[in-house]
Amino acid sequence: MYRLGFLACITSLLVSLLLFTPETASHPHVFIVTRYTLVFDKEGLAGIRVNWQFDKYFSAMISGDYDSDHNGVIDPEENQQIEKEAFQNLEDYGFFTFIKIDKKPFEIKIVRDFLASLDEDELIYEFFIPCQVSAAPFYKEIRIAAYDPSYYTAVYFAENNALSLEEEDEIEYKSRIAENKEETYYYGMVHPWELTFCFRSKSQS
């Protein structure tokens, strides 16, 4: 009887292992809608302002943990705590923002101006990524892919107003958002969506 029970246990374990795939190991638990503002100065691109809007469940969790006075407002002290405990750890995941400049990866070394807020109980993160790209008479290409490599968080481009520009008077540009079929993440099973933005100087063109 003991032997039969042991064999049954081993058989069950083997079946479980055979049925196990990376796809079943993880799936998104947090959902983010993202928007980007490309900020220009007299030299060209100065950086990227990122806006994340979280799902209501994660919003409620962060609000419950950090809005200590429960007034529906993230004050400066609470903001600092959220940045330290629920944002800076994303550095290991590229802050879910993967940038290429003319097809060369751009390493995010600094993220600044972090601001957490609540908008009708929805959590919003905003932060700025310095990324200087000088304008030229020819088009330069910026690609921004939005994803979590661990696939614990699903990141989506906003359906409306996913891209906006600041101080862009001196540039010409074209842009599109599409799935990149040439790249994958999460064990090669998921294609990233990315913003492709090409710009050049009006005065030099």
KEKE-3310 file (N, C-alpha, C; in steps of 0.2 Angstrom, whole numbers, plus 5000, padded with zeros to 4 digits):
npx = (5004:5010:5020:5012:5006:5017:5022:5011:5012:5024:5021:5011:5019:5028:5019:5014:5026:5029:5018:5021:5025:5034:5024:5014:5019:5020:5010:5003:5000:4999:4993:4997:4994:5002:5010:5019:5029:5039:5052:5059:5073:5084:5094:5089:5082:5078:5074:5063:5047:5038:5022:5012:4997:4989:4981:4965:4966:4980:4982:4973:4980:4993:4988:4982:4993:5002:4996:4994:4986:4974:4968:4966:4976:4993:5005:5021:5030:5024:5025:5039:5042:5035:5042:5055:5052:5043:5046:5059:5065:5062:5072:5080:5073:5074:5065:5054:5055:5062:5075:5080:5092:5094:5095:5104:5106:5100:5106:5098:5102:5099:5085:5073:5063:5052:5034:5021:5003:4985:4971:4955:4955:4963:4980:4994:5010:5023:5038:5054:5065:5081:5088:5097:5098:5105:5098:5098:5101:5096:5085:5084:5082:5072:5067:5055:5052:5039:5038:5038:5051:5049:5036:5027:5020:5009:5011:5004:5002:4993:4977:4973:4981:4994:5007:5015:5022:5034:5040:5043:5045:5055:5058:5055:5045:5040:5030:5025:5016:5019:5018:5033:5039:5051:5058:5058:5052:5051:5054:5054:5041:5033:5030:5037:5028:5031:5036:5040:5050:5054:5065:5070:5080:5072:5078:5090:5087)
npy = (4994:5006:5007:5009:5021:5029:5028:5033:5047:5051:5049:5059:5070:5070:5072:5085:5092:5090:5097:5109:5125:5140:5150:5147:5149:5163:5177:5193:5203:5216:5231:5243:5259:5268:5284:5295:5310:5319:5329:5344:5355:5369:5362:5350:5334:5333:5325:5312:5312:5302:5294:5285:5276:5267:5251:5248:5240:5238:5252:5254:5246:5253:5265:5262:5258:5269:5281:5289:5297:5295:5304:5305:5311:5312:5317:5327:5320:5307:5304:5303:5292:5282:5283:5278:5265:5259:5261:5264:5251:5247:5250:5239:5233:5241:5252:5248:5254:5254:5260:5265:5273:5277:5264:5259:5253:5263:5267:5269:5280:5289:5294:5306:5318:5312:5309:5304:5302:5303:5301:5302:5290:5282:5277:5287:5288:5299:5303:5308:5305:5309:5311:5315:5320:5326:5338:5336:5339:5328:5314:5307:5292:5287:5274:5268:5256:5248:5238:5225:5215:5203:5200:5201:5213:5221:5232:5245:5255:5270:5272:5284:5299:5295:5300:5315:5331:5343:5360:5359:5366:5369:5357:5344:5330:5312:5298:5282:5269:5252:5234:5226:5214:5208:5207:5199:5195:5188:5173:5172:5173:5184:5199:5215:5231:5246:5263:5272:5286:5298:5312:5328:5343:5358:5370:5366:5358)
npz = (5000:5004:4995:4983:4985:4986:4973:4966:4970:4965:4951:4950:4953:4942:4931:4934:4932:4919:4913:4917:4911:4906:4903:4912:4924:4927:4926:4922:4936:4940:4932:4920:4912:4900:4896:4886:4886:4876:4879:4873:4870:4866:4860:4856:4859:4876:4886:4893:4899:4909:4911:4922:4924:4935:4938:4947:4958:4962:4964:4975:4985:4986:4990:5002:5010:5010:5010:5023:5031:5025:5017:5003:4996:4990:5000:5001:5010:5010:4997:4995:5002:4995:4983:4987:4992:4983:4970:4967:4967:4954:4946:4943:4933:4923:4924:4917:4905:4889:4879:4863:4853:4837:4835:4845:4861:4875:4890:4905:4917:4926:4935:4938:4947:4952:4955:4964:4963:4967:4957:4958:4965:4957:4955:4951:4943:4940:4931:4926:4913:4909:4893:4881:4865:4851:4839:4821:4804:4797:4800:4816:4826:4839:4849:4860:4871:4880:4894:4906:4910:4918:4917:4927:4928:4917:4904:4895:4881:4881:4874:4869:4866:4869:4866:4868:4865:4870:4868:4855:4843:4834:4827:4815:4814:4815:4820:4827:4835:4838:4838:4841:4831:4830:4841:4858:4874:4891:4891:4877:4873:4872:4862:4862:4863:4856:4855:4841:4836:4826:4822:4816:4814:4810:4806:4801:4790)
capx = (5000:5014:5023:5008:5005:5023:5022:5006:5014:5029:5018:5008:5024:5030:5014:5014:5032:5028:5013:5023:5028:5035:5018:5010:5023:5018:5006:5002:4996:4998:4992:4999:4993:5008:5010:5026:5030:5046:5054:5064:5076:5087:5099:5086:5078:5081:5072:5056:5043:5034:5016:5009:4991:4989:4974:4962:4968:4986:4981:4971:4985:4998:4985:4981:4999:5006:4992:4994:4981:4968:4964:4966:4981:4999:5009:5028:5033:5022:5028:5046:5042:5033:5048:5060:5049:5038:5047:5066:5067:5061:5078:5082:5069:5074:5059:5049:5056:5068:5076:5086:5094:5097:5096:5109:5102:5102:5106:5095:5107:5096:5077:5071:5056:5046:5029:5015:4997:4979:4966:4949:4957:4968:4987:4998:5017:5026:5045:5058:5072:5086:5090:5099:5099:5105:5095:5102:5097:5094:5081:5087:5077:5071:5062:5054:5048:5036:5036:5041:5054:5047:5029:5023:5016:5008:5011:5000:5001:4986:4973:4972:4986:5000:5013:5014:5028:5035:5045:5045:5043:5061:5059:5050:5045:5035:5030:5020:5016:5017:5022:5040:5039:5058:5061:5054:5054:5048:5056:5053:5034:5029:5033:5035:5025:5036:5035:5046:5049:5060:5065:5076:5079:5069:5082:5095:5085)
capy = (5000:5012:5008:5011:5028:5033:5028:5038:5053:5052:5050:5065:5076:5070:5075:5092:5095:5090:5102:5116:5129:5147:5154:5145:5151:5169:5181:5200:5205:5223:5234:5250:5262:5273:5289:5298:5317:5320:5336:5347:5361:5372:5357:5344:5330:5334:5319:5309:5312:5296:5295:5278:5275:5260:5248:5250:5235:5241:5259:5253:5244:5258:5271:5260:5257:5275:5287:5287:5301:5293:5310:5304:5315:5310:5323:5326:5314:5300:5303:5301:5285:5278:5283:5274:5258:5256:5264:5263:5244:5245:5251:5232:5231:5247:5256:5246:5258:5252:5265:5264:5279:5275:5256:5257:5254:5269:5265:5274:5281:5294:5295:5311:5322:5307:5311:5300:5306:5299:5304:5298:5283:5279:5279:5290:5289:5303:5304:5311:5302:5313:5308:5320:5318:5333:5338:5336:5340:5321:5311:5303:5288:5285:5269:5267:5250:5248:5231:5222:5208:5197:5199:5202:5219:5222:5239:5246:5262:5273:5272:5291:5304:5291:5304:5322:5335:5350:5364:5355:5371:5369:5351:5340:5323:5307:5293:5277:5264:5246:5228:5224:5207:5206:5206:5196:5195:5183:5167:5172:5172:5190:5204:5221:5236:5252:5270:5274:5293:5301:5319:5332:5350:5362:5375:5363:5353)
capz = (5000:5005:4989:4978:4987:4984:4966:4964:4972:4960:4945:4950:4952:4935:4927:4935:4929:4911:4911:4919:4906:4909:4903:4918:4930:4929:4922:4925:4942:4940:4925:4919:4905:4900:4891:4886:4884:4874:4880:4869:4871:4860:4857:4853:4864:4882:4890:4892:4905:4909:4915:4922:4927:4938:4939:4954:4964:4964:4967:4982:4989:4988:4994:5009:5013:5010:5012:5030:5034:5022:5014:4996:4993:4992:5002:5000:5014:5008:4990:4996:5005:4989:4978:4990:4994:4978:4964:4965:4965:4947:4942:4941:4927:4918:4925:4912:4899:4886:4874:4858:4849:4831:4836:4850:4868:4879:4897:4910:4923:4931:4935:4943:4947:4954:4959:4965:4965:4966:4953:4958:4968:4953:4957:4945:4944:4934:4932:4920:4911:4905:4887:4877:4858:4848:4833:4816:4797:4795:4805:4821:4828:4846:4851:4867:4872:4887:4896:4912:4908:4922:4915:4932:4927:4910:4902:4889:4878:4881:4867:4867:4869:4871:4865:4868:4864:4873:4865:4848:4837:4829:4824:4811:4817:4813:4825:4827:4840:4835:4841:4837:4830:4829:4848:4862:4881:4895:4888:4870:4871:4871:4858:4865:4860:4856:4851:4836:4835:4822:4822:4813:4815:4804:4803:4797:4785)
cpx = (5004:5018:5019:5006:5011:5023:5017:5008:5019:5026:5015:5013:5027:5025:5014:5020:5032:5023:5015:5027:5029:5029:5014:5013:5021:5013:5005:4998:4995:4998:4993:4997:4998:5007:5017:5025:5037:5047:5060:5067:5080:5092:5096:5082:5082:5080:5065:5053:5038:5028:5013:5003:4990:4981:4972:4964:4975:4986:4978:4976:4990:4994:4984:4987:5003:5002:4990:4988:4974:4964:4964:4971:4988:5003:5016:5031:5031:5025:5036:5047:5040:5039:5053:5058:5045:5039:5055:5069:5066:5067:5081:5079:5069:5068:5054:5050:5063:5069:5081:5086:5098:5100:5101:5105:5105:5101:5103:5099:5103:5088:5076:5064:5050:5041:5023:5009:4991:4974:4960:4950:4961:4975:4990:5005:5019:5033:5048:5064:5076:5088:5091:5101:5099:5101:5100:5098:5094:5090:5085:5081:5077:5066:5062:5049:5045:5034:5040:5044:5051:5040:5024:5018:5015:5007:5009:5001:4994:4983:4973:4978:4992:5006:5011:5021:5028:5041:5048:5045:5049:5062:5053:5050:5039:5035:5024:5021:5014:5021:5028:5040:5046:5061:5056:5056:5050:5048:5054:5046:5030:5033:5032:5032:5030:5033:5041:5045:5055:5059:5071:5075:5076:5074:5088:5093:5084)
cpy = (5006:5013:5011:5019:5032:5034:5033:5045:5055:5053:5057:5071:5076:5074:5083:5095:5095:5095:5109:5119:5136:5151:5153:5148:5158:5172:5188:5200:5212:5226:5241:5253:5268:5278:5293:5306:5318:5328:5339:5353:5364:5367:5351:5341:5331:5328:5317:5309:5306:5297:5288:5279:5268:5257:5249:5246:5237:5248:5258:5251:5249:5264:5268:5259:5264:5281:5287:5291:5300:5299:5310:5308:5312:5316:5321:5320:5307:5299:5301:5294:5280:5277:5278:5266:5255:5259:5262:5256:5243:5247:5244:5230:5237:5251:5255:5250:5257:5256:5263:5270:5277:5268:5254:5258:5260:5266:5271:5274:5285:5294:5301:5314:5317:5310:5306:5304:5301:5304:5300:5290:5279:5282:5281:5290:5294:5303:5306:5307:5306:5309:5313:5318:5325:5332:5339:5337:5333:5318:5306:5299:5286:5280:5268:5261:5250:5241:5230:5215:5202:5195:5199:5208:5219:5229:5240:5253:5264:5273:5279:5295:5300:5295:5311:5325:5341:5354:5361:5360:5370:5362:5348:5333:5318:5302:5288:5273:5257:5240:5227:5217:5204:5204:5202:5197:5189:5176:5166:5172:5178:5195:5211:5226:5242:5258:5271:5282:5295:5308:5322:5339:5354:5367:5373:5359:5357)
cpz = (5000:4998:4983:4979:4985:4976:4963:4965:4967:4953:4944:4949:4945:4930:4928:4932:4921:4909:4913:4913:4909:4908:4909:4924:4932:4924:4925:4931:4943:4933:4925:4912:4905:4894:4892:4883:4882:4875:4876:4872:4865:4856:4853:4858:4870:4887:4889:4899:4904:4914:4916:4926:4929:4938:4946:4960:4967:4967:4974:4987:4991:4992:5001:5013:5014:5012:5019:5034:5030:5019:5006:4992:4995:4994:5001:5004:5012:5001:4991:4998:4999:4984:4981:4990:4988:4971:4962:4964:4958:4943:4939:4935:4922:4918:4919:4906:4896:4880:4870:4854:4843:4832:4841:4857:4872:4886:4902:4916:4928:4930:4940:4942:4948:4958:4958:4967:4964:4963:4954:4960:4963:4954:4950:4947:4938:4936:4926:4919:4907:4899:4882:4870:4854:4841:4827:4809:4795:4801:4810:4824:4835:4846:4858:4868:4879:4889:4903:4910:4912:4920:4921:4931:4919:4909:4895:4887:4879:4874:4864:4870:4872:4871:4865:4867:4868:4870:4859:4842:4832:4826:4820:4814:4814:4818:4824:4833:4837:4839:4837:4837:4830:4836:4852:4869:4884:4891:4880:4868:4870:4867:4862:4861:4861:4852:4847:4835:4831:4821:4819:4814:4809:4801:4799:4791:4778)
residu = (MET:TYR:ARG:LEU:GLY:PHE:LEU:ALA:CYS:ILE:THR:SER:LEU:LEU:VAL:SER:LEU:LEU:LEU:PHE:THR:PRO:GLU:THR:ALA:SER:HIS:PRO:HIS:VAL:PHE:ILE:VAL:THR:ARG:TYR:THR:LEU:VAL:PHE:ASP:LYS:GLU:GLY:LEU:ALA:GLY:ILE:ARG:VAL:ASN:TRP:GLN:PHE:ASP:LYS:TYR:PHE:SER:ALA:MET:ILE:SER:GLY:ASP:TYR:ASP:SER:ASP:HIS:ASN:GLY:VAL:ILE:ASP:PRO:GLU:GLU:ASN:GLN:GLN:ILE:GLU:LYS:GLU:ALA:PHE:GLN:ASN:LEU:GLU:ASP:TYR:GLY:PHE:PHE:THR:PHE:ILE:LYS:ILE:ASP:LYS:LYS:PRO:PHE:GLU:ILE:LYS:ILE:VAL:ARG:ASP:PHE:LEU:ALA:SER:LEU:ASP:GLU:ASP:GLU:LEU:ILE:TYR:GLU:PHE:PHE:ILE:PRO:CYS:GLN:VAL:SER:ALA:ALA:PRO:PHE:TYR:LYS:GLU:ILE:ARG:ILE:ALA:ALA:TYR:ASP:PRO:SER:TYR:TYR:THR:ALA:VAL:TYR:PHE:ALA:GLU:ASN:ASN:ALA:LEU:SER:LEU:GLU:GLU:GLU:ASP:GLU:ILE:GLU:TYR:LYS:SER:ARG:ILE:ALA:GLU:ASN:LYS:GLU:GLU:THR:TYR:TYR:TYR:GLY:MET:VAL:HIS:PRO:TRP:GLU:LEU:THR:PHE:CYS:PHE:ARG:SER:LYS:SER:GLN:SER)
# end
